[in-house]
């Protein structure tokens, strides 16, 4: 049975097979998690992303899709890039946020990854409310891990700040989703 872990910390310092990048559609770096992944991962990640843009992803990565590259200098084997939706009070984009998690796990599984570390996708500059993002992320990941045939043993949500960790904890408890916490 796979485990969901919740931890407060820096995603770029996580030792995992896959780090999920909350990327922008250009795949060429940006702010927040995306910028940190590119800065700490080094030029190898940017070169891999440029290669993707020169090929199948010439127009960039669409919201909810996921694609893998090298992790460069990060303490991981791969980075799976996914583009989260911008929050809208007038349009329900929840399915797109769920797709980010589902497609990232699918990509990680195809790589044979055993451990995957996620940020709280879309909760930064894309303004997705943390409680809603936590519910979508935890529900989607829990359902994906329950499917047979995945090599993924651990999914770790790496959250920035105690408030984010507390929201994810409370959401997991409310949903009855078992979880572990790393010290």
C-alpha positions in Angstrom: 0.0 0.0 0.0 1.4 3.4 -1.0 1.9 6.1 1.6 1.0 9.8 1.4 3.4 12.0 3.4 3.0 15.6 4.4 6.0 17.7 5.2 6.9 21.4 5.5 10.0 22.2 3.5 11.7 23.1 0.2 10.7 20.8 -2.7 14.1 21.3 -4.3 15.8 19.6 -1.3 13.7 16.5 -1.4 15.3 13.2 -2.1 12.8 11.4 -4.4 12.7 9.7 -7.7 10.5 12.5 -9.1 10.0 16.1 -8.1 6.8 17.6 -9.6 7.3 21.1 -11.0 4.4 23.5 -11.0 5.6 24.8 -14.3 4.4 27.5 -16.6 3.3 26.6 -20.1 6.6 27.7 -21.7 8.6 25.1 -19.8 11.4 27.6 -19.7 11.4 28.6 -16.1 9.6 31.3 -14.2 8.8 32.3 -10.6 7.9 30.3 -7.5 8.5 26.5 -7.6 9.2 26.6 -11.4 12.0 29.2 -10.9 13.5 27.3 -7.9 13.5 24.0 -9.9 15.3 25.6 -12.8 17.8 27.5 -10.6 18.8 24.6 -8.4 18.5 22.0 -11.1 20.9 23.8 -13.4 21.2 24.1 -17.1 20.4 20.5 -17.8 16.7 21.0 -17.0 16.5 24.1 -19.2 18.2 22.2 -22.1 15.8 19.3 -21.8 12.8 21.7 -21.7 14.1 23.5 -24.8 14.4 20.2 -26.6 10.7 19.5 -25.7 9.7 22.9 -27.0 11.6 22.2 -30.3 9.6 19.0 -30.7 6.2 17.9 -29.6 5.6 20.8 -27.2 6.3 23.6 -29.6 3.4 25.6 -28.3 4.2 24.8 -24.7 2.6 22.4 -22.2 -1.2 22.7 -21.9 -2.8 23.1 -18.4 -3.2 19.7 -16.7 -0.6 17.9 -18.9 2.6 16.5 -17.5 6.0 15.7 -19.1 9.3 14.4 -17.6 12.8 15.7 -18.0 16.1 15.1 -16.2 16.4 16.5 -12.7 19.8 18.0 -13.4 21.5 18.8 -10.1 18.5 18.2 -7.9 18.5 15.3 -5.5 16.0 13.4 -7.7 16.2 11.3 -10.9 13.5 13.2 -12.8 11.4 16.3 -12.8 7.8 16.0 -14.0 6.5 19.4 -15.2 2.8 20.1 -15.0 1.0 23.4 -15.6 -1.6 24.2 -13.0 -4.8 26.2 -13.7 -5.2 29.8 -12.6 -8.0 29.9 -10.1 -11.3 31.5 -11.3 -14.3 32.3 -9.1 -16.5 32.2 -12.1 -15.4 29.0 -13.8 -14.8 25.6 -12.2 -11.3 24.5 -13.2 -11.0 21.7 -10.5 -10.8 19.0 -13.2 -7.7 20.6 -14.6 -6.0 20.7 -11.1 -6.9 17.1 -10.6 -5.4 16.3 -14.1 -2.1 17.9 -13.0 -1.9 15.3 -10.2 -3.2 12.4 -12.1 -1.0 13.0 -15.2 2.1 13.7 -13.0 1.6 10.4 -11.3 1.0 8.6 -14.6 4.3 10.1 -16.0 6.2 9.1 -12.8 4.7 5.6 -12.9 5.8 5.2 -16.5 9.4 6.1 -15.4 9.2 3.4 -12.7 9.4 6.0 -9.9 8.8 4.8 -6.4 8.8 8.2 -4.7 7.1 11.4 -5.9 7.3 14.8 -4.3 4.6 17.4 -5.1 4.2 21.1 -4.2 0.8 22.6 -3.6 0.1 23.2 -7.3 -1.6 26.5 -8.3 -1.7 27.9 -4.8 1.0 30.5 -5.4 0.7 33.1 -8.1 -2.2 31.2 -9.6 -4.2 32.0 -6.4 -6.0 28.7 -5.9 -7.4 28.6 -2.4 -5.3 26.3 -0.3 -8.2 24.3 1.3 -9.7 23.5 -2.1 -6.3 22.7 -3.6 -5.5 20.3 -0.7 -8.9 18.5 -1.2 -8.4 18.1 -4.9 -4.7 17.0 -4.6 -5.3 14.5 -1.7 -8.4 13.0 -3.2 -6.9 12.6 -6.7 -3.6 11.2 -5.4 -5.3 8.8 -3.0 -7.5 7.5 -5.8 -4.5 7.1 -8.2 -2.5 5.2 -5.6 -5.4 2.8 -5.0 -5.2 1.7 -8.6 -3.3 -1.5 -9.2 -0.1 -1.6 -11.2 1.6 1.6 -10.0 5.2 1.3 -8.8 4.8 4.4 -6.7 5.2 3.7 -3.0 5.4 7.2 -1.5 3.8 10.5 -2.5 5.1 13.4 -0.4 3.4 16.8 -0.4 6.2 19.3 0.3 4.4 22.4 1.7 5.8 25.9 2.1 5.0 27.1 5.6 3.2 25.8 8.7 -0.2 27.1 7.5 -0.1 25.1 4.3 0.9 22.0 6.3 -1.9 22.5 8.7 -4.5 22.8 5.9 -3.3 19.6 4.2 -3.3 17.8 7.6 -6.8 18.9 8.4 -8.0 18.0 4.9 -6.5 14.6 5.0 -8.1 13.9 8.4 -11.5 15.2 7.2 -11.3 13.0 4.1 -10.1 10.0 6.1 -7.0 9.8 3.9 -4.2 8.0 5.8 -1.0 9.8 5.9 2.4 9.8 7.4 4.6 12.7 8.3 8.3 12.9 7.9 10.2 14.7 10.7 
